[in-house]
Amino acid sequence: MARKSKNKAPSKPHIQYFDYNLLAIVVLLLIFGMVMMYSASAYMSTVKFNNPVYWLRKQAFAAGLGMAALIVAIRLDYHIVRPLAFPFYCASLVLCIYVLFTESINGSSRWIYIGKVSVQPSELAKVAVIVLVAHLIAKIPRELRDTKQVIKCFLIVSPILGAVALANLSTAVIIAGIAFIMLFIASPDKKAFAGLMALGAVALFVFVTAFSYRSERISVWLHPEDYDKGFQTLQGLYAIGSGGLFGRGLGESIQKMGYVPEAQNDMIFSIICEELGIFGAVCILVLYLLLIWRLMIIAMNAKDLFGSYIAIGILSHIALQVILNIAVVTNTIPNTGVILPFISYGGTSMSILVAEMGLALSVSKGIELT
């Protein structure tokens, strides 16, 4: 007699995941950012360029480039960037060094101009460090138990930190923070990080004291009322204070009319507080928290270490910039020139941030639900 075959239970099909929640949050932040960009910049844009949408149009163009990169990133496998980790890092380092020899604008050399288009290499450096550190962690996860390997990984990214710090110390702090958080999470040996923090504090002290204008920022921070350069800080605080619980109303800011210099840039959070009040400020903070939460979910469920640490690096980038920007606007730390992600004016930053979200969404596609 033929042996009866046993019926096997059918295996559950794997369902490919895609984080539509993250995409929705990014779109909401972009819409909110464009509305606030127009509100904060329309007056001064009209005064300077006789065009109320001058800055808004440039910001929308940058967001459009970012969305195009996001769509491409979603369609591609995120592993495609791994072989490019070191070449991309080296190219970013070369650009960050090159920009030091370009023409200085407002006391700093931060942009490379290609025709009418400007590129900020330090923004590319953030992505380069995220991809490189994620690659290193995925390559030697066990070796990171050793303190020497942790320090070695940090030394690999130190050249770009030094190059960026010479032109833009605040961005160098963010890049160092990204690498530090990624390695801190990856390594079970925490002894190395106390030394890295001490070394970072010494380096920060050296870079601040080596340049008189940076040392002056400390004095302006402590006593803004005694310095002409404290005008922006004071006016930003007046804007926050005058907003109250629900604000003056969208478009009704007084401080944006020349009182808060460059209101559409680093200080846009003060205009949000003035027009939308504490309620509006809390709403935008909730959106950022939701964004960070979704990135955390992706990091925890990614199918491999490389994807997981890509998400952690992007999460660190967003969190650090939000914290530092709000700290500057509220005069909790010295003025450093850190933008508010997806909202402040900045073409390269906007394009890079949106493209990073595409990379995170590509990682989310690798998650399988059973």
Summary of the structure (lengths in Angstrom):
residues: 370
radius of gyration: 22.5
end to end distance: 38.6
largest distance: 100.9
contacts: 1229
relative contact order: 0.16
helix: 71%
strand: 3%
